[in-house]
Amino acid sequence: MSFKSFDPQDFVVSSDSITSTLWSTGTPTLTQFFTSSVQAAGSSGNYYLSVYNTSSANQVVQFDIVYADLLGSGSELYNNIVPNNSYTKTMYGQYRSLILEDENASFTFGVDNNTLTSDHFWVLSIDRARYKQALFPGSLNLTLSGSGGTLQLTDNSNDVLVNKFLGSSRVYQLISGSNGTAGSLANNGYVAGSGSYGLVFPDLGTILLNPYAISQSIQVAVSRSNNAPGENNETLYTAISKGASFGLNSQETITSDYVFVRARNSEFNYSENPSFISGSTGEVIYDDFINQPQVYITTIGMYNNSNELLAVAKLSRPLLKDFTKEALVRVKLDF
C-alpha cells in the first residue's frame, strides 16, 4: 500500500441538474384522476381533497386540492357563533405564512400593469413524496375544462430572464401556454383585468390558481357560500378530470466532487502483497521485479490527516503499472 497527498488542483466540484418523472405512474403526464370518498368525508376532507393515481387498493396520493379564502367563505364555520372563522380561512392563513411570510400581506397575481390582488384562491399541493428537490420549471402543462371551453396552463419560466421571489420562495406566473412559454403574444398568457392564472412555487411543490381569471376564461367558478363544504375542491377536481392532462416533472441538483488521482511513472510501482515482498525480510521476492516491477492498481482509498479511511473507489478492471506508465484516475463523489 502506498500513500500520496492530494494537491488543491486535484479537486473539482461540479453541479448537474437531473430531471425525472414526478407521478407515481412513471409517466410525465397524469391523465386519470381519482378521489377517495373516505378521505373526502373524513376530518381532512374539510381542509383538502386528495387526488390519487388509481382507484385500487394500492392508490397513492399525487396531489391535494385546497380552497383558501381570507374571509372564511366556501366552507362551514368552526362555530356558528363565531363569524368568518372556517376551514378555508385557516388554509388561507397557512399558505400566507408559508409563502408570503407576513400575516398582513396579500396575494397578487400578475405583474406590471396587469395584476389582481385576490382574497381567495385554489391550491394544488404536490405530494412531497412525488418530487425530489423541486418541480421542474417549464414542464408544467395543466389542462382545465369548464362550460366555457378548455384552458392549457403552464408557468412562464421560459419567458422571464431573471428569477423572481415571493418571500424567500422562487415564483413563476401561471399563464396560458405550454412548456413554460405563453401561447399568445398579445396578452403574454395573462387575462385582461384579472392578472395571471396563478402562481407556481417550484421549490415548495405548490401551485396557486386564480379563480377570477379561470372563471373569466372557462366559467369554472367558486362558491363563496358557507353551506357547501368541499364544493370548491370538487369544482377544481372536476375541471382537472375533464381536462385529463396534468404534465409535470421533478428536478434535482446533484453536486459531484471529482478527485483526480495521479500515479506518475516513478510512483506506485511496488506492492506490499506477500506474493511480491517477503514478509520476514521485506525484500522483493523476485529479482526481476526490482528494476522492472509490474503491479496492478485495483483499489483507491482516500484518507484524512488522521489516517482514517473515508472513501473507497474500485476500478472496473485492474490497471497495469510500471516505470514506463503513468495513470490518471478520476474519482466521482456524489452527495
N, C-alpha and C positions, 0 to 999 in steps of 0.2 A: 504494500500500500504506500502510495506517495502523496504528499500534500503540496499545495501551492496556493498562495494568497491571491484573491481576486483584486484587480485594479478597478478604479471607478468607471473606466471606459468599457468594462466587461458587462455592465448592466444597462439595459434599455427597457423603459416602461412604455407600454402601448395599450390603447383602449379601442375595443371593437364593439360596434353596436350589432346585437343579434336580434332578429325578429323571428317570431314563431306564431302559429295559430293560437288563438285565445280560447275558443269554445271547446268544451269537453268532447264535442263530436269529432274533433280533429280536422274540421274544415274551416276555411276562413270566413264563411258566411253561414249564419244560422237562418234556416228557412221555416222551421216549425217551432211553435212555442206552446208551452203547456203550463197550467197553474194547478195548484192543489186546493181542493175545497176545504181540506182540514186546516191548512195554513191560513187560508183566507178567512175562515170562521174563527180561528184562534185569536189569542190576545195580540199576537204580532200583526194580524191582519188589519188591526186598527191603524197601524203605522205604515205598513208597506205590503206590496203584493209580490211574492217571489215567482219568477218565471223559470221554468225547467226545460231541459233538453228533450225529455220524453215523459210519457205518462205511466211508464212501467215502474216496477218496484225499485229499480236502481236509478231513479231520476236524480239529477244533480242540478243545484241552483246555478243558473247562468248570470242572472242579474235581478235586481229588485226595482220595482216601480214605486215611487213615492210622490205624493202630492203634498206640497208645503204651502201654507197660507199665513201671512203675517197677522191677519185679522181673525184667524181661527176658523174660517169658513170652510165648508166642504166636508165636515165630519161632525160626529156627536161631541157634545161638551163632556168634560170630565164630571162636571157637576152643574146641573141646570140653573143653580142659583148664582153661579159664577160665570158671567158672560165672557165670550171670546176666548175662553181657556179650553183648548181642544187638542186633539192629536195632531192636526195639521199645523197648529201654531207651534207645538213642540218641535216638529220636524223642521219648520222654518228657522227656529232659533238654533237648532243643531247645525244646520248647514251654514247659517250665518256665522256661527262661531268657528266652524271648521274652515271655511273658505275666506270670509271677509275679516275674521279675527277682530271684529268690532261689533258689539251688540247694538250699536246705534246706526250702523251702516245699512245701505240698501243695495239690492242687486240691479245692475243696469245692463241691458242687452243692447249691443251695437257699439259703434264708435263714431267719432266726429259729430256730424250734424244729424245722423240717423240713429238716435238712441231712444230707449224706453226704460224708465225706472219702474220696476214691477214689484207688487206686493205679494205675488204668488207665482208658483212655477211647478213643473213636474221635474222629477229626478230619475235618471237611470243610473243606479249604483251597481257597477260591475262587481260580481263576487270576487273577493280578494284571491281566492284560490285559482281563478281563471287566468290571471296575468302575473308576470314575473316582477318586473320593476315598474313598468308604466305601460299605458296604452300607446300604440304606435301612431303618431300623427300622420295623417294622410290616408290611413287605412279604414277610417270610419266611413261607412256607407249604409245609412239607415233609410228605409222606405216606410213612409206612413201613408195610410189610405183612409180617407173620410168621404163624407157625402159630397164633398166638393172636388174630389179627384184624388190624385196621389202626389206625394211630395218626396223628393230624393234629397237627403240631408248629408252633409259632410262637414268637417272642420275646415278652416281657412288657412291651414298650416303652410300650404304652398303659395299662398297669395301674400303673405307677410314676410318681411325681410328680417325683422327683429322680434325675438320672443318677448311677449308681454306677460305681466304677472298681476294677479289679483290677490292682495295679501302677500303671502310668500309662495303662492301656487302658480305655476305656469298655466296660462289660459289661452284658448283659441275661441273664436266666434263660431257658432254653429250656423251654417249657411246652406242655401240650396245649391247643389252641385254634386260632384263626385271626386273621390280620390284626392281630397284636400284642395280642390280648386272650384271656384264659383262657376256655375253653369251659365249665368247670364252676366255679360259685361255691363249691361245697362244699369243694374242695381247692385252688382257685386254679390249677388246671392242674398241680399237683405230684403226686408219688407218695408215699403214706404210707410213711415209713421209708427212702425212697431219695432224697429231695430232689427236685430238678428233673430234667428230661430232659437238661440240658446247659447250656452257657454260649455266648453269642453275643457276639463281639467285632467290631462293625461296622467300626471303623477299621482292623482288621487283616485283614478279609476271612476270618475264621476262626470256625468253629462246632465246639464240643466236645460230644460226645454221651456221656451217662452209661449205660454198659452195664447197670448194675444196674436202673435204672428202666425201660429199654427191654425188658429180658428179663422183668421182672415184669409188664409190660403186654401185650406181644405175643409173648413167648417167642422173641425173637431174641437168642441168647446167643453169647458169645465162647468160643473155645477157648484155654486157657492152657497147652496142650501145646507143646513145642518141636519137635514132629515134623510140624507142618503150617504151613510158612511161607506167608504171604499169605492164609491161610484166613480170618482175621478181616476183612481188607479185602474179600474176596469176599462174606462174610456180609452186611456192611452194604450192599454194592453190590446184592446180590440183594433186600434189603429195600426199597431205594430204587427199583429197577427195577420191582418188583411194585407198589409204591405209585403209580408212574407220574405223579407230580406234585411238582415242585420249583419253587415260585414265589419269585422274589427280584428286587429292583430295585437299581439303583445310585443313589447320591446325590452331588451335587457342590455346593459353595458357591461362587458367582460373586460376587466383590467388584467393584462398579462405582463409579467415581469420576465424579460428574456435575459438569460445569463449565458455569456459566451465563454466556453471552457476551451482554453488553448493549450495544446500539447506540442511544444516545439521539438525540433529534431533531436535535441540533446536531453529531453525530459521524458520520464515515464517509459524508459526502455528496459527496466528490470522489474522483477516481481518478487514478492516475499512468499509466494506459493511454495510449499515444501517440495514440489517437483522441480523447482528452479534453484532454490538455495537450501543448503544443508541447515537443518535446524540446530545442530550441535555446534558447528563451527562458523556458520554464517557465510560460507564460501559458495560461489557458483558451482553447481554440481558438474556441469558440462563445460569444458574449456572453450568450446566453440561459441558459447553464449557470453563469454567475457568481452570480446571485441565486436562480435556480431550477434547481439541478442535479438530475439524475436518474441514479443509478447502480444497479447490480445486485450484490448480495453473492452470491458463488458458492462461496467457499472461506474457511475459518477456519484459520489456522495458530497454533500455540501454541509460544512460545519461552521459553527460560530467560533468566537475567540476563546470560548471555554472548552473547545474540542467536543462539543455536543452535536450529534448528527441531527440536522434539521430537515433534509430532503434527500431523496434518492432518485436518480434518473437511470433507467435501464436502456441500453442501446438495443435497437431492433436486431442487430447481429454483431458478433464480435468484430472489433476493428484492429487490424494488424498494425503494430507499431514497432519501428526500429530506428536506427540513427539516420536513415535516409528518408524518413517520412515525418510529416507534421500533420496534426489533426486539429480541426476546429469543430466543436460540438455545440450546438445551440440548444439550451435547455429552456423550456417554456413553463412558467408557473402561472396558473390561472387562479384568481381569487376575486 
